[in-house]
Amino acid sequence: MTISFGTTGAQSTHTDTITPAVVGSAGQLAVLQVVSGHPLDSVPSTPSGWTLVGSASGGGGSFGASAGPRRHTFFARILLGGDANPTTAIPSGSAGSLIIGRIVSLSKTAGTGWRWAASFGDDQTSGTAFSVTGTTALTWKAGDYALIGYGVASNADSYTAEAIAAAGVTFGAVTERADNAITTGNGATVALASCSVSSGTATLAPIITATLASASIGIAGVMRVREASSDVNASPQSVFPPRNLVSATGLTGDDIVTISLLRQAGSDLQPVRAASSVDVTGQASFLRVDAEQPFGISVNYEAILTDVNGTQWTVFSGPITSTVNSDVVSDAIRGVGAAVKIESPLEWKRDRDSSQFNINGRIVVVGKPRSSRSGTLTVRTETDDDGDAMNDLLDNATEGTILVRKQTSLSRLDGTYALLDDTESPNWYDEFRWFAMNVVQADDWPDVMEAAGFTLQDIANNFSILSDIAAFFPTNLLAIAQYDFGP
């Protein structure tokens, strides 16, 4: 895994608006470094399709000619190919304002994507020995890449001996990528350098230094770039009812501390059970079972990952279409269910508690909101095994609640229902049985209730004695949860 420097783009300078040229190719990371000065100390606007990595102002004093604060900003974009040149701006019409920017590109050899974080600090003591300590602690490890940016107030300066340090971390040789004195407006001198982390690990704010040709004050920052290791994958279990295993991996490599998993079907996003804002600090992987996915519809899974610096990253799995050859009534918590045929027609009743009053010949009605739907849901099972499975489900339904799904998802039917009572009507001459269930539409099970990745019946179908289980899963219990118990 190696990150390497690509290309340095041309500098763009103006009093308020710049459109620097994009450099690099598809898959590379483009980084836009901007140094600006403005009486209001405004943050430059984020270009369309780009991400604000970080921005900070420093130097102290009042904004003036070769004096006062300058602002340093990093933007980033993963190039798609044929990317438009970005435009960024500060408010126009202000005396002495200036904005300078250029784009550089980085390439990587591995990883599932790009991750970054930034830390800034300022030097308010005028002198040639420029030194700042970042205000944000960053994690460091071998293979990380550092883009080091500087902006000082002087409009006639230059940099040498650019360097970065963090205790316990060895940085490779620093290479200067740009060094330009700008006379636009009140002026500034801008520089950019880069290096890689050779060895060591730490969580520390970086110390950034350089030697100036003349005394000045200003701001500096580092953008730490890393090849991403985190990813999300989904795989169907070949069991009935269908369940999808959704796993996020490589979390510690990207300093992920919180995760949320969501299921996406078309434009609809639904949280995966027991996977909302879960603390995963120190965990390399995270697994949840989705036993509530629609049938016959392509779904994929989204993982929202929050790292130790509070930055959110979103990754997606590939698509899965869960197929069955029947309608299904199930218990999404226990992972059990029955193959059924849902009878029609359906009649949904919705109560509305109300009172009416005759006031001087006028009927006045006072009512409460319309209730959720209720009615009788009739299903047919066609084998003894399915009928027995239906009875087991009704006997042991978690919180007396069932999940109903059509063979191909039907939004006006699919849903969670609370059981009031049921009537079983078996045939005498074949294995068919009818179950009439009085139900009320209900909220989903509480999110804290995690879906089972396997059932006791799954284990019984595959193993005879406990020692067989121990021999087959010699590592840990997680291996059982991740195993596909299907045929």
N, C-alpha and C positions, 0 to 999 in steps of 0.2 A: 504494500500500500504506500503510494508516494504521491504527494502533491508537488507540482512544479509550476514555475512561473511561465506564462505564455507570452503575451504581447503588451507593450505599453502604447496606449493611444495618444492622439494629439491633444494638447491642452486647449481648452476653450475658456475665454475670459470676457467679462462684460460687467456693466454696472448693476444689472439685475437679473438677466436671463441668459442661460447657456444651453446649448445642445451639443454635447461632446459626441464624437464618433465612437460607435461600438467597435470593439476589436474582439477577436476570438471566434470560435466555431461552436456548433451545436453540442450540448453536453458540458461545455466548459462553464466555469463560474466567472461572470463579469462583475467587477467591483468598481463603482464610481466613487472616487474621492473628491469631496468638495470642501473648499475653504472659502468662507464668506465673511463679510463685515457689513454691519448695518446699524444705524442709530437705535433701532428697536431690538437688535440682536436676534433677528428672526431666523427660525429654522427653515432651510430651503425646502421647497415643495417636493414631495415624493413623486418621481416620474411614473407615468402609467406603466404597470407591469413590473415595477421594481419594488423592493422591500427596503424599508428604512432599517439599517442595522444598528445605528447609534449616532448621536449628535451631542456635542458639548462645546461650551464656550469658555475661553480662559485668557488670562493675561492681566486682568485687572485694569483699573483706571477708566478713563472716559474715551469713547471711540473718537479717534482723530487720525491725522496724517502720521503714519508710522508709529501710532500710539494706540493704547487701549486694547480691548478684547478682539479676538478673531474666533470664528466658529469653525469647527472641524466636523464633517459629516461623512459617514459611509453609507452607500446604498449597494444592494446586490441583486443580481438576476441570473438564474440558470438559463443559458442561451438555448434557443430552439432552432436557430438558423434563420437567416434573413430578418433578424431583429431590427426594429426601428431605432434610430438614435433617440435617446431620452432627453427630455427637456425638464430642467429644474430652475426655480426662480425664487428670488426674494422680492419684497415690495419695491416698486419702482419709484422714482422721483425723490429719492432721499440723498442728501448731500454726502459725498464721500463713499457711497455704497459700492461694493465690489463682490464678485463671485467668480471663482475659478474652479474648474473641474477637469478631470481626465478619467478615462476608463482603462483598467488593466484586466487581463484575463488569466485564469488559473486552470490547470488541467489535473485530473486525477487518474490513477490506474485501477482503483477498486472502489468498494463501498457501494451502498445503496442510494447515495445522494450526497448532498452537501450540508454541513452544519457549521454555524458560525456564532461568535459572540464578540463583544467589543468592550473595551475599557479606555477611559480618557482621564487625563490629568492636565493641570496647567502650571506654568512657571510665571510667577508675578514679580520675580527679581531680575531686573535688567542686567544682562551679562552675556558673555560668550559661551559659558558652560551651561548649556540648556539641559534641564533635568525635570522630569515629572514622575509622579507615582499615580498609577491608575486608581480611580475611586471604586472600581468594581473588581472583585477577585474572580479570576478565570481559572478553569481547570486546564492543566497542561499535561501532555504525554508525548512520547516519541512519535514522530510522524505529523504532528500538528504543524501548521504553516502560519506565519505571522506577517501581516501587512502593517507596516509602521508608518503612520502619517504625521506630518508636522505642519503647523501654520503659525508664523510669527508676524508681529505687526510691522516690522521693518520692510520697506519696499525696495531695499537694496542690500540684500543679505545672501548668504549661501550656507550650506550645511556640509560638515564632514564628520567622520567617526560616528555615524548613526549606530545605535546599539539598543538592545533590550535585555533585561535580566529578570530572573525570578529564582529565589533560593531553591536549590535542589534540582534545577532544570538547566540542561546544557543546550544552548542555542548555537546553531551553525553560523557560518560566515554571513554577515549582513551585506546585501547588495543594494546599492542606491539605484532606484528606478527613475526618479525625476527630481529636479532641483531648479526652481524657477522663481526669480524675483518679479513681482507684478506691480506696475505703477498705476494701474486703473484705480480711480477713486482715491481712497486713503492708503491703498497699497497693502501688500503682504508678500511674504516669501513662503513658498510651498515646497515641500519635499515628500517623497515616498520611497520607502526601502522595504526589503523583505528578507526573510530567512526561515529556516525550518528548525524544529526541535529535534535535536540529535538523541537525547536520552533524558531520563528523569521524569518524575511525576510530582505534581504539586497543585494546590488550589491557592493561588496568590494573585494579588494585583501586580501587574508588571511595572518595572521601572524602565522608563524610556529616556535615553540621553542622546546628545549630539553636541558638536562644537559649531558655534556660529562664527561667521567672519566678522560680525560686529555685534555689539550688545543689543539685545532685544528681549521682548517678553512674548508669550504666546501659549498655544495649545498643542497637545500631541495625543495620539491615540493609537491603539493596536486593534486590528481585527484578526482574531484567531479563527483560522479555517481548519475544518476537519472532514475527512471522508466519513460519511455516515455509516453506522453499523446497524441502526435500528430499522426494523421492517415489520410488516404485518402480513400474515398468511392465513388463509382459511381453507379447510379441507372437510369434505363431507364424510361422516361416518356411515358405513354401509349397514345400518341397523334400521329397525322400525320402532317407533316413528323416526324419520330422519332427524339427525342432529348435526350441526356444523361445529367443528373445533376451530376457534379463532385464537391465534397465538401471536403475540408481539415478542420479538427477539432483539438481541443486541442493545438492550436498554442501558446497561452500565457504561458501554462504550461511548454513548452520547449524553451521559449525565442526566438521564431521564428520571424525574422524581414523581411525576403524576401522569396517569394514562386514563383515557376514556375511549371505549370502543362503541362504534355505531354501525348499524346495518343500513345500507342504502338500497332502495328499490325504486328505480326511476328517480324522481326528485324528492322522494320521501326518505327522511332520515329518522331512525328510531334507535334509542340506546340499547345496547346488548345488556342482558340481565347481569346485575352485580358488577358492572364495568364502567361506572361513572365516577370520574375524578378519584381514582384509586391511588393511594400512595404506594409507589413501587421503588422507593429509595433503596439502592443497594441490590435490587433484583435484576438479574440478567434477562429474565423472560417473564411473560405474563400470559395465562391461558384462561379462556372462558368458553363455555358451551352455549351455543344458541340453539334452543329447541323450540323457538317461536317463529322461525322464518316462514314466509309464505311459500306455497308450492307452485311449481310451474312458471315461476317468474325469476328472471336473472337478478341476483343480488350480489353486491360486493360489500366489503367491510372497510371502514375508515377508522384509523387510530389517530387520536389527537394526543400528542406527546408534549409534555411541558418539561423543559430542562431546568437545571439548578439555577440558571440566571433568569428564569421566568419566560423564556422564549418558547413559543408554541410551534410545533412541527406537525404536519399532517401527512400520513402515508396511507396508501390504499392497497387492498388485496386484489387478486384476480376475481373474476365472476364465478358464481356457483348457481346452478339451477337445481333445486331439490324437486325430484319427481316421485310420485306415488301412483298407484293404480286404483285408488279409492279415495273417498273422503276420510278424514281422520278426526277422531275425538281423543284428546290426550291430556296428560298432566305434564306441563312443561318443566316443573320442578323435579319430579321424580324420574322423568324421561320415559314414562310408559304411556301406552295408548292402544286404541283399537281401530281396525279398519272397518269403516261403515259406509252405508249409502244414505245420505241425508234425504228424507222424504220431503215432498212438496204437496200442497202449497204451505208457505209459512205465514203465520198471522202474528204480528207483533202488537202488543197492547202497550200504551203509554198512559199512565195515570196522571191526573192533574187535580190535586186536592183544591176544592173551591167551595165557596158558599155564595148563595144568591139571596138578595133582599128585594122586596117590593117596596119601593119608596115613592109614594104619590103616583102609583101607576107605572113607574119605570122599574125595570129589572136591573139591579146593580149586582155585578158578579165580582167577587174578590177571590183571586186564585193564586196558587203557587206555581213555580215553573214546571213545565212538562217533565215527567220522569224519564228515566232510561227505559228501554224497551223490555218487555217481558212476554212470555208466551210458552207454548208447548213445542218443543223441538223433538221430532220423531226421527229416529235413525234405524236402519236395518243392518244386522250382521248376517253373514251368509255361511259361516262355518262355526262349529262348536268352539274352536280355538278363539275366534274373534268374539264370539258371545261371552266366553269365559273372561277374555281380556277386558271386555266392556264392563262386566260385573266387578272385576278387580278394580278397575278405574273408579267406578261409582262408589265402591266400598271405601276406597282409600284416597280419594281426591284431596290434594293439599288444600286446606282451608275451604273444603267443599266447593272448589272452583275447577272448571274444566276449560280447555281451549278447543275451539271448533274451527276446522279449516277445510275448505273445499279442495278437491283434487287439483283444480287450478284456482288460485286465490280469487275470492269474491268478496270485495270490501264490504258489501251490504250484509254479509253473513259472517265472515271470519271474525272471531273475537273471543273474549273471555266472558264466561257466564258462571253465575252462582247457581248451584243446584238447590231447588226447593224440595222436590220429590221426583220419583221416577216409577214407571210401571213397565214390567217386562212381559212381553206376549210371545211365547215360543210356539212354533208349529209342532204338530205331532208327527207329520209325515216327512219332514226334511229338517235340515239344520238351521233354517232361517229363524231369526228372532227379531221382534220389534221392541224398541225401547222408547217410550214416551217420557220425556223429561220436562218438567216444569222448571223454567230457568228465568233468571233476571240478568240482563247485561251488567257486567261488573267491571270495576277497575282491575288492571293487571295486578298480579302478585306484587308485593313490595319488592323494591329493587335490591334490598339486602338479601333476598332469598336467591341463592345461586343455583343454577340448573345443574343437575347431575350429568357427569360425562359418561357414566356407565351405570347400569343397574345391577342388582344382585343376580337377576336372571341372566344377564350377559355373562357374568362370571360363572354361574352354574352351568351354562351351556358350553363353556370352554374348558373348565377345570374340574377335576374330581375332588381333590383334597387341598388343604391349605399349603402343604409343601410344594405342590405344583405351581401355585401362584408365586411363592417366594422364589422358586427356581426360574420362573419365566420373567419375573421383574426383579432382578437382583440389585438394582440401583436405588430407587426410592419410589414413594407413592405417586409422584407426578407421572411416572412412566405408565401407571395404570390409567390415569386420567387422559393421557394422550393416545392410548392404544385404541385401535379400531376393532371393536368386538364383533363386527359384522362377519358374514360368511366369506 
